[in-house]
Amino acid sequence: MKVTVNEDVITISGERRKEAEHQDEKVHRVESFYGNFSRSFRLPEDADVAAIQAESRNGVLKVRCPRRPRRSPGRSKYR
């Protein structure tokens, strides 16, 4: 698995390989699933790109993309 961020687009790519074998008295069958994949998503404007985290556990990929804090319009920290 590979997770990359370029400007405001996050791309998740990788390669899957799976082989399943089924066998009974009369039939022996092997199925193979393989190939590259890639998915891209546009990030929201308030995404904190520097704080993106990705974790893979038990075949599940979790990507965390926190948002930057919003500033209230018209409010100054010097008031």
C-alpha positions in Angstrom: 0.0 0.0 0.0 1.1 3.5 -0.7 -0.5 6.7 0.4 0.6 10.0 -1.3 -0.6 13.6 -1.1 0.0 16.1 -3.9 -1.4 19.5 -3.4 -5.1 18.9 -2.5 -5.4 15.3 -3.8 -4.7 12.1 -1.8 -3.9 8.9 -3.7 -4.1 5.4 -2.3 -2.4 2.7 -4.5 -1.1 -0.8 -4.2 -1.2 -4.3 -5.5 -3.4 -7.1 -4.5 -2.5 -10.8 -4.7 -4.9 -13.5 -3.6 -5.0 -17.1 -4.4 -7.9 -19.4 -3.3 -7.8 -23.2 -3.7 -10.9 -25.4 -3.6 -10.6 -29.1 -3.7 -13.1 -31.9 -3.3 -13.3 -35.5 -4.6 -13.8 -34.6 -8.3 -12.6 -31.1 -8.7 -9.4 -29.2 -7.9 -9.8 -25.5 -8.7 -7.3 -22.6 -8.1 -8.5 -19.0 -8.4 -6.1 -16.0 -8.6 -7.0 -12.4 -8.0 -4.2 -9.9 -8.7 -3.5 -6.5 -10.1 -2.6 -2.9 -9.3 -5.2 -0.4 -8.1 -5.2 3.3 -7.4 -7.9 5.6 -6.0 -7.6 9.4 -5.7 -9.7 11.8 -3.7 -9.8 15.6 -3.5 -9.2 16.9 0.0 -11.4 19.6 1.6 -9.9 23.1 1.7 -9.5 23.0 5.4 -7.5 19.7 5.5 -4.3 19.7 7.5 -2.1 17.9 4.9 0.9 17.9 7.3 -1.1 15.9 9.9 -2.4 13.1 7.7 -1.8 9.7 9.2 -2.3 6.2 7.6 -2.3 2.9 9.4 -2.9 -0.7 8.1 -4.0 -3.4 10.5 -5.5 -6.8 9.8 -6.1 -5.9 6.1 -7.9 -2.6 6.9 -6.3 0.7 5.9 -7.3 3.7 8.1 -6.4 7.2 6.8 -6.9 10.1 9.2 -7.0 13.6 7.7 -7.7 16.2 10.4 -9.1 19.7 9.6 -7.3 22.9 10.5 -9.1 24.9 13.1 -11.5 27.5 11.8 -11.1 31.2 12.7 -14.3 33.0 13.4 -14.9 35.8 10.9 -14.6 39.3 12.4 -13.0 38.1 15.6 -9.5 39.2 16.5 -7.3 37.6 19.2 -6.4 41.2 20.3 -9.9 42.1 21.5 
